[in-house]
Amino acid sequence: MPHHIAPTVIVDGTLYTLLAFSIATWSLIVFKIWQFARHGYQNRRFTDAFWEASDLESAKALPIMAARGPQARIAQRGFGWLNEMQATSGRMLKFHGSPEELLGQALRIQTQKEQHALESGLTLLASIGSTAPFVGLFGTVLGIMHALHEISQSGSASLDVVAGPIGDALIATAIGIAVAVPAVLAYNFFGRRAKQHRQALDHFAGSFLHLVFNTGAKQG
């Protein structure tokens, strides 16, 4: 009896695995939609307030509500670096070199952190999209083997006997594809959105760097 029960348990386990994949996929989709919408709103609000400021000192003192989001954190990292450099008079080893290059490096590091946050979860979506069909196929193969075993025991190979068990087994493949398609589409969509956000962050970091050294501003 154990060898009869095992295929059924494995097939059921496959379906539960696909269900977990589906829940993870749609949870990530909802979270990423919220995350991109929130960051987009925060970036627009901060950008408007930043470029409407009269000078860098005014931009640094923006209200908390207006100074949120990835671009705001990049600016705060830049202001923090300038403050630290002035406070130490550039005597620390990490300030040895071209100030423009060093500040640019600090901004790039912060930009990479923001990008990693935006890309979080995309690897899981890609993994689900690529593995779900194979998980479903695995369940289908075992289900068909189990169905054929049951058919051989019944001693009948008529269509009425074969259609039901084989049809039930094929459901796993269909579910695997149904789980994979949203994951792949979401991965491609959010991947493009993350690339667009990265370009916007790079552009802002470059503009901030140019603004600091073009005006010769010294932050205190």
C-alpha positions in Angstrom: 0.0 0.0 0.0 2.8 2.6 0.7 3.9 2.5 -2.9 0.2 3.2 -3.9 0.0 6.1 -1.5 3.3 7.8 -2.4 2.4 9.0 -5.9 -0.8 10.6 -4.6 1.1 12.3 -1.8 3.7 13.6 -4.2 1.1 14.9 -6.7 -0.7 16.6 -3.9 2.6 18.1 -2.6 3.2 19.4 -6.1 -0.1 21.1 -6.3 0.5 22.7 -2.9 3.9 23.8 -4.0 2.3 25.5 -7.1 -0.2 27.1 -4.8 2.6 28.5 -2.7 4.3 29.8 -5.8 1.1 31.4 -6.9 0.5 33.1 -3.5 4.2 34.3 -3.5 3.8 35.6 -7.1 0.7 37.6 -6.5 1.9 38.9 -3.1 5.1 40.2 -4.8 3.1 41.7 -7.7 0.9 43.7 -5.2 3.9 44.7 -3.2 5.9 45.8 -6.2 3.0 47.8 -7.6 2.7 49.6 -4.2 6.5 50.1 -4.0 6.9 51.6 -7.5 3.9 53.8 -7.1 5.1 55.1 -3.7 8.6 55.7 -4.9 7.4 57.4 -8.0 5.2 59.8 -6.0 7.9 60.5 -3.5 10.5 61.2 -6.2 8.2 63.6 -8.1 7.4 65.4 -4.9 11.0 65.7 -3.8 12.2 66.7 -7.3 9.7 69.5 -7.5 10.6 70.8 -4.0 14.4 70.4 -4.6 14.6 72.3 -7.8 12.2 75.0 -6.6 14.6 75.7 -3.6 16.6 78.9 -3.9 20.0 77.3 -3.0 21.5 74.1 -1.7 21.0 75.2 1.9 17.3 75.6 1.3 17.2 72.3 -0.5 18.9 70.5 2.4 16.4 72.0 4.8 13.3 70.7 2.9 10.4 69.6 5.2 10.4 65.9 6.1 7.3 65.2 4.1 8.9 66.5 0.9 12.2 64.9 1.5 11.3 61.2 1.3 12.0 58.6 -1.3 15.0 57.3 -3.2 16.1 60.6 -4.7 15.7 62.3 -1.4 18.0 59.7 0.2 20.6 60.2 -2.5 20.6 63.9 -1.9 20.8 63.4 1.9 23.8 61.1 1.3 25.4 63.8 -0.7 24.7 66.5 1.9 26.0 64.2 4.6 29.2 63.6 2.7 29.8 67.3 2.2 29.1 68.0 5.9 31.5 65.3 7.0 34.2 66.5 4.7 33.9 70.1 6.0 33.8 69.0 9.6 37.0 67.0 9.3 38.6 69.5 6.9 39.2 66.6 4.6 41.9 65.2 6.8 40.5 61.6 6.9 41.9 59.1 4.4 38.5 58.6 2.8 38.5 62.2 1.7 41.9 62.1 0.0 41.5 62.5 -3.7 39.3 64.6 -6.0 36.3 65.8 -4.0 34.1 65.6 -7.2 35.1 61.9 -7.8 34.7 61.0 -4.1 31.3 62.6 -3.9 30.3 60.9 -7.1 31.3 57.6 -5.7 29.2 58.2 -2.6 26.2 59.0 -4.7 26.7 55.9 -6.9 26.9 53.7 -3.8 23.6 55.1 -2.5 22.0 54.8 -6.0 23.0 51.2 -6.1 21.4 50.6 -2.7 18.1 52.2 -3.9 18.3 50.1 -7.1 18.7 46.9 -5.1 15.7 47.8 -3.1 13.7 48.3 -6.2 14.9 45.0 -7.7 14.1 43.0 -4.6 11.8 40.1 -5.3 12.5 40.1 -9.1 14.8 37.1 -8.7 12.0 35.2 -7.0 9.6 36.0 -9.8 12.1 34.9 -12.4 12.7 31.6 -10.5 9.0 30.9 -10.2 8.4 31.7 -13.8 11.1 29.3 -15.0 10.5 26.4 -12.6 6.7 26.3 -12.1 6.0 24.6 -15.5 8.5 21.9 -14.7 7.1 21.4 -11.2 3.7 21.0 -12.8 5.1 18.6 -15.4 6.7 16.6 -12.6 3.3 16.3 -10.9 1.7 15.3 -14.2 4.2 12.5 -14.9 3.7 11.0 -11.5 0.0 11.4 -11.8 -0.1 9.6 -15.1 2.1 6.8 -13.8 -0.3 6.5 -10.8 -3.3 6.6 -13.1 -1.9 3.9 -15.4 -1.1 1.7 -12.4 -4.7 2.0 -11.2 -6.0 1.3 -14.7 -3.9 -1.8 -15.0 -5.2 -3.0 -11.7 -8.8 -2.4 -12.8 -8.2 -4.6 -15.9 -9.9 -2.1 -18.2 -8.4 0.4 -20.7 -11.7 1.8 -22.0 -12.0 5.6 -22.6 -14.3 6.0 -19.6 -11.7 4.4 -17.3 -8.6 6.2 -18.8 -10.0 9.7 -19.4 -10.7 10.6 -15.7 -7.3 9.8 -14.1 -5.2 11.0 -17.0 -7.3 14.3 -17.2 -6.8 14.8 -13.4 -3.0 14.3 -13.8 -2.7 16.8 -16.6 -4.2 19.5 -14.4 -0.8 19.8 -12.7 0.8 21.0 -16.0 -2.0 23.5 -16.6 -1.6 24.9 -13.1 2.1 25.1 -13.5 1.7 27.1 -16.7 -1.0 29.3 -15.1 1.4 30.1 -12.2 4.4 30.7 -14.5 2.8 33.2 -16.9 1.9 35.9 -14.3 5.4 35.5 -12.8 7.2 36.0 -16.1 5.0 38.9 -17.2 5.5 40.6 -13.8 9.2 40.0 -13.9 9.5 41.7 -17.4 7.2 44.6 -16.4 8.9 45.4 -13.1 12.3 44.9 -14.7 11.6 47.6 -17.2 10.2 49.8 -14.5 13.3 49.3 -12.3 15.5 50.2 -15.3 13.6 53.4 -15.8 13.9 54.3 -12.1 17.6 53.6 -12.2 18.0 56.0 -15.1 16.1 58.7 -13.2 18.2 58.1 -10.1 21.4 58.3 -12.1 20.3 61.5 -13.8 19.4 63.1 -10.4 22.8 62.0 -8.9 24.6 63.5 -11.9 22.6 66.7 -11.6 23.3 66.9 -7.9 27.0 66.4 -8.4 27.1 69.1 -11.1 25.1 71.5 -9.0 27.4 71.2 -6.0 30.6 71.8 -7.9 29.2 74.1 -10.5 28.1 76.6 -7.8 31.2 75.9 -5.7 28.9 75.4 -2.7 30.4 74.5 0.6 28.0 72.8 2.9 28.1 73.4 6.6 
